[in-house]
Each structure stands twice: as structure tokens, then as C-alpha cells.
Amino acid sequence: MALGVTVSATLLLYYMIGKGKLTNTTSIFYCVPPFTAVLDFFIFKHTLSLIAFIGMVLIILGMIMINQKAVHQPIHHQSDHMS
């Protein structure tokens, strides 16, 4: 079961990299652990330590900053540098 999930996640990662922006793809994958921890808190009533909560907040803030920076930067295509 775990092998199937791992292989599926890896294939999904490569598919998303091929179809979309790398920044958006990595943001989705980096947000999986915090999202899982939140679900664990609400579904199984497990508590988070302060350091784990701070880490989750830093991950989410980092993803927001990276995505905002990527939105405001112009897109450079490889063909622009070929002339």
C-alpha cells in the first residue's frame, strides 16, 4: 500500500512539473505535512507541540512569499535567449 502511494505521488509530481509551473507544484507538495498535521489534530485529536506549530506557520509563510514573488516576476522563455 505504502509503495503504491509513494509511486503515485512521484508520478503525480513529475506530471505536474511537466504541465505547470514548478513553483506551484512544489508549493503543493511542501504544504502536505502542515495540512496532514491539521487533519491529525481535528480528526484524531492529537496535539501539536509549539515548535511543530511554529514550523508549520513558517512553511506556509514561505510558500506564500515564494508564490507572490513568482507572480510579480516576468516569465523568461528559453527562446528569448537564443538570438
MDAnalysis code that builds the backbone (N, CA, C; Angstrom):
import MDAnalysis as mda
import numpy as np

u = mda.Universe.empty(249, n_residues=83, atom_resindex=np.repeat(np.arange(83), 3), trajectory=True)
u.add_TopologyAttr("name", ["N", "CA", "C"] * 83)
u.add_TopologyAttr("resid", np.arange(1, 84))
u.add_TopologyAttr("resname", ["MET", "ALA", "LEU", "GLY", "VAL", "THR", "VAL", "SER", "ALA", "THR", "LEU", "LEU", "LEU", "TYR", "TYR", "MET", "ILE", "GLY", "LYS", "GLY", "LYS", "LEU", "THR", "ASN", "THR", "THR", "SER", "ILE", "PHE", "TYR", "CYS", "VAL", "PRO", "PRO", "PHE", "THR", "ALA", "VAL", "LEU", "ASP", "PHE", "PHE", "ILE", "PHE", "LYS", "HIS", "THR", "LEU", "SER", "LEU", "ILE", "ALA", "PHE", "ILE", "GLY", "MET", "VAL", "LEU", "ILE", "ILE", "LEU", "GLY", "MET", "ILE", "MET", "ILE", "ASN", "GLN", "LYS", "ALA", "VAL", "HIS", "GLN", "PRO", "ILE", "HIS", "HIS", "GLN", "SER", "ASP", "HIS", "MET", "SER"])
u.atoms.positions = np.array([
    [0.822, -1.192, 0.000],
    [0.000, 0.000, 0.000],
    [0.867, 1.257, 0.000],
    [1.849, 1.308, 0.912],
    [2.709, 2.488, 1.008],
    [3.516, 2.677, -0.268],
    [3.963, 1.578, -0.870],
    [4.727, 1.669, -2.117],
    [3.870, 2.257, -3.233],
    [2.609, 1.837, -3.297],
    [1.700, 2.362, -4.312],
    [1.463, 3.851, -4.159],
    [1.317, 4.305, -2.927],
    [1.099, 5.728, -2.669],
    [2.357, 6.514, -3.031],
    [3.512, 5.983, -2.683],
    [4.770, 6.659, -2.988],
    [4.991, 6.781, -4.494],
    [4.774, 5.691, -5.199],
    [4.940, 5.713, -6.657],
    [3.924, 6.663, -7.289],
    [2.694, 6.620, -6.824],
    [1.660, 7.509, -7.364],
    [2.005, 8.973, -7.112],
    [2.476, 9.285, -5.920],
    [2.843, 10.668, -5.599],
    [4.012, 11.136, -6.462],
    [4.980, 10.263, -6.696],
    [6.115, 10.624, -7.535],
    [5.682, 10.858, -8.981],
    [4.834, 9.990, -9.496],
    [4.321, 10.168, -10.854],
    [3.507, 11.451, -10.970],
    [2.704, 11.745, -9.951],
    [1.933, 12.989, -9.941],
    [2.861, 14.197, -9.925],
    [3.935, 14.118, -9.156],
    [4.908, 15.206, -9.104],
    [5.495, 15.470, -10.487],
    [5.946, 14.422, -11.164],
    [6.534, 14.597, -12.496],
    [5.503, 15.108, -13.505],
    [4.288, 14.645, -13.394],
    [3.228, 15.112, -14.294],
    [2.966, 16.599, -14.084],
    [2.871, 17.002, -12.821],
    [2.590, 18.402, -12.520],
    [3.750, 19.298, -12.930],
    [4.978, 18.824, -12.787],
    [6.134, 19.610, -13.215],
    [6.094, 19.797, -14.725],
    [5.727, 18.743, -15.446],
    [5.659, 18.826, -16.895],
    [4.540, 19.720, -17.400],
    [3.442, 19.810, -16.670],
    [2.275, 20.572, -17.127],
    [2.190, 21.990, -16.584],
    [2.841, 22.256, -15.481],
    [2.633, 23.564, -14.860],
    [3.922, 24.201, -14.412],
    [3.754, 25.230, -13.624],
    [4.896, 25.941, -13.080],
    [5.503, 25.138, -11.937],
    [6.805, 25.144, -11.866],
    [7.492, 24.405, -10.814],
    [7.184, 24.981, -9.437],
    [7.034, 26.293, -9.345],
    [6.740, 26.934, -8.057],
    [5.409, 26.454, -7.492],
    [4.389, 26.376, -8.335],
    [3.083, 25.915, -7.865],
    [3.131, 24.456, -7.452],
    [3.859, 23.653, -8.197],
    [3.953, 22.223, -7.904],
    [4.644, 21.988, -6.571],
    [5.781, 22.631, -6.358],
    [6.490, 22.419, -5.098],
    [5.702, 22.979, -3.919],
    [4.955, 24.064, -4.141],
    [4.140, 24.615, -3.060],
    [3.115, 23.612, -2.575],
    [2.500, 22.919, -3.503],
    [1.517, 21.898, -3.129],
    [2.172, 20.805, -2.301],
    [3.336, 20.349, -2.726],
    [3.995, 19.259, -2.017],
    [4.542, 19.691, -0.667],
    [5.023, 20.929, -0.541],
    [5.521, 21.408, 0.749],
    [4.396, 21.672, 1.738],
    [3.187, 21.894, 1.264],
    [2.060, 22.143, 2.158],
    [1.380, 20.857, 2.635],
    [1.800, 19.712, 2.130],
    [1.194, 18.444, 2.556],
    [1.429, 18.174, 4.047],
    [2.658, 18.287, 4.583],
    [2.844, 18.000, 6.020],
    [2.024, 18.897, 6.954],
    [1.990, 20.229, 6.742],
    [1.144, 21.029, 7.630],
    [-0.341, 20.669, 7.524],
    [-0.808, 20.414, 6.306],
    [-2.202, 20.036, 6.125],
    [-2.504, 18.709, 6.825],
    [-1.573, 17.765, 6.735],
    [-1.741, 16.479, 7.405],
    [-1.780, 16.659, 8.921],
    [-0.933, 17.531, 9.444],
    [-0.922, 17.780, 10.888],
    [-2.226, 18.417, 11.356],
    [-2.782, 19.306, 10.564],
    [-4.070, 19.925, 10.916],
    [-5.175, 18.878, 10.907],
    [-5.195, 18.027, 9.884],
    [-6.188, 16.938, 9.855],
    [-6.022, 16.006, 11.047],
    [-4.770, 15.699, 11.396],
    [-4.492, 14.833, 12.548],
    [-5.032, 15.462, 13.832],
    [-4.912, 16.774, 13.932],
    [-5.411, 17.479, 15.112],
    [-6.932, 17.394, 15.202],
    [-7.618, 17.650, 14.088],
    [-9.079, 17.679, 14.117],
    [-9.721, 16.286, 14.112],
    [-9.122, 15.348, 13.416],
    [-9.737, 14.019, 13.309],
    [-9.364, 13.126, 14.485],
    [-8.058, 13.072, 14.828],
    [-7.598, 12.148, 15.866],
    [-7.322, 12.827, 17.197],
    [-7.514, 14.146, 17.249],
    [-7.351, 14.925, 18.485],
    [-5.929, 14.874, 19.040],
    [-4.932, 14.713, 18.141],
    [-3.543, 14.768, 18.583],
    [-3.134, 16.228, 18.724],
    [-2.316, 16.505, 19.705],
    [-1.889, 17.881, 19.928],
    [-0.560, 18.145, 19.223],
    [-0.337, 19.396, 18.908],
    [0.908, 19.817, 18.288],
    [1.776, 20.501, 19.331],
    [3.072, 20.235, 19.246],
    [3.985, 20.970, 20.119],
    [4.139, 22.384, 19.566],
    [4.631, 23.272, 20.389],
    [4.817, 24.656, 19.969],
    [5.799, 24.743, 18.804],
    [6.873, 23.974, 18.859],
    [7.877, 24.017, 17.796],
    [7.300, 23.485, 16.479],
    [6.437, 22.468, 16.546],
    [5.796, 21.943, 15.334],
    [4.843, 22.977, 14.746],
    [4.110, 23.673, 15.597],
    [3.197, 24.708, 15.128],
    [3.963, 25.861, 14.481],
    [5.049, 26.283, 15.110],
    [5.877, 27.354, 14.537],
    [6.447, 26.913, 13.192],
    [6.895, 25.667, 13.098],
    [7.400, 25.144, 11.835],
    [6.352, 25.152, 10.742],
    [5.118, 24.773, 11.087],
    [4.020, 24.791, 10.114],
    [3.754, 26.213, 9.621],
    [3.733, 27.151, 10.524],
    [3.497, 28.540, 10.151],
    [4.612, 29.046, 9.238],
    [5.853, 28.696, 9.542],
    [6.976, 29.126, 8.704],
    [6.905, 28.524, 7.306],
    [6.515, 27.255, 7.218],
    [6.370, 26.615, 5.908],
    [5.308, 27.338, 5.082],
    [4.168, 27.591, 5.693],
    [3.074, 28.241, 4.968],
    [3.450, 29.671, 4.572],
    [4.092, 30.412, 5.470],
    [4.530, 31.773, 5.128],
    [5.567, 31.755, 4.006],
    [6.467, 30.780, 4.045],
    [7.460, 30.659, 2.986],
    [6.819, 30.382, 1.639],
    [5.817, 29.519, 1.621],
    [5.127, 29.213, 0.367],
    [4.367, 30.433, -0.164],
    [3.785, 31.205, 0.738],
    [3.078, 32.429, 0.319],
    [4.073, 33.420, -0.272],
    [5.228, 33.585, 0.376],
    [6.225, 34.531, -0.120],
    [6.782, 34.102, -1.475],
    [7.051, 32.832, -1.643],
    [7.596, 32.338, -2.905],
    [6.584, 32.515, -4.027],
    [5.329, 32.204, -3.756],
    [4.314, 32.334, -4.802],
    [4.045, 33.791, -5.150],
    [4.088, 34.695, -4.196],
    [3.911, 36.111, -4.503],
    [5.080, 36.633, -5.321],
    [6.281, 36.197, -5.002],
    [7.463, 36.616, -5.750],
    [7.394, 36.086, -7.174],
    [6.935, 34.855, -7.346],
    [6.839, 34.259, -8.679],
    [5.782, 34.963, -9.518],
    [4.721, 35.449, -8.909],
    [3.659, 36.134, -9.638],
    [4.153, 37.474, -10.167],
    [4.993, 38.164, -9.408],
    [5.433, 39.504, -9.775],
    [6.665, 39.516, -10.682],
    [7.303, 38.373, -10.918],
    [8.461, 38.328, -11.799],
    [8.034, 38.027, -13.224],
    [8.679, 38.666, -14.198],
    [8.352, 38.353, -15.590],
    [8.836, 36.953, -15.946],
    [8.124, 36.324, -16.859],
    [8.469, 34.980, -17.297],
    [9.481, 35.088, -18.432],
    [10.610, 34.401, -18.300],
    [11.632, 34.384, -19.334],
    [11.579, 33.038, -20.020],
    [11.391, 33.052, -21.322],
    [11.356, 31.824, -22.084],
    [12.749, 31.543, -22.633],
    [13.047, 30.279, -22.814],
    [14.348, 29.890, -23.312],
    [14.585, 30.445, -24.719],
    [13.540, 30.547, -25.515],
    [13.684, 31.061, -26.885],
    [14.090, 32.533, -26.907],
    [13.843, 33.285, -25.820],
    [14.228, 34.685, -25.750],
    [15.747, 34.850, -25.727],
    [16.457, 33.843, -25.239],
    [17.900, 33.917, -25.090],
    [18.650, 33.290, -26.272],
    [17.929, 32.794, -27.277],
    [18.559, 32.076, -28.366],
    [19.048, 32.992, -29.487],
    [18.693, 34.251, -29.505],
    [19.047, 35.113, -30.640],
    [20.411, 35.726, -30.521],
])
